[in-house]
């Protein structure tokens, strides 16, 4: 099936375009995730049954029942936890370059992730994710039942645009910074939400056009605003160091909040 593109108008009146992930990429991601879960299941199941032993199995089914409940929670909790805490990406989705987002273009919420993966139980029926596969194949936005219930879509990851670098990208490159720079060690990125993303994005995009005095003023204002999330260490550092930290923060948050293709 040919993959399609969808246009979304966010609540902030920003138009975004997404390439929808089709059956092929989603199936490949699921296969990878299932292989991981099969390995984890075997690593838990075989030693546990060996420890429980045949005598215990005959005398009482409780240990076996508890074991299978734990395995059930792992197998279905994996998708819920991975998609919420890792920006809509399980290991399989990350390797296939796709992710789950909300229909409004924002990151998946805790409730959406829970609903989406609770309905996975139905999508998996009667076997081999038959219902889910048929829904993805037939639905115009490649949605399974879980996506319909949770208001989510699965899209391809944002790729960097080829050609000339933007002024912000040139500034970041000239400083030798990447999203993996160690300047954010010890900082809880989960403390930064949509409000902080808008602030840091405006800062990064405006920075190259500002005069030195305006850069200093804007950097210090943002340092004050973000200081509690950095345990106060932003306000005591040199301005150049603060700028570098804010640029790395921009790169990290962009990975979660920006989906332009």
Order of alpha helices (4+ residues) and beta strands (2+ residues): beta-beta-alpha-alpha-alpha-beta-alpha-alpha-alpha-alpha-beta-alpha-alpha-alpha-alpha
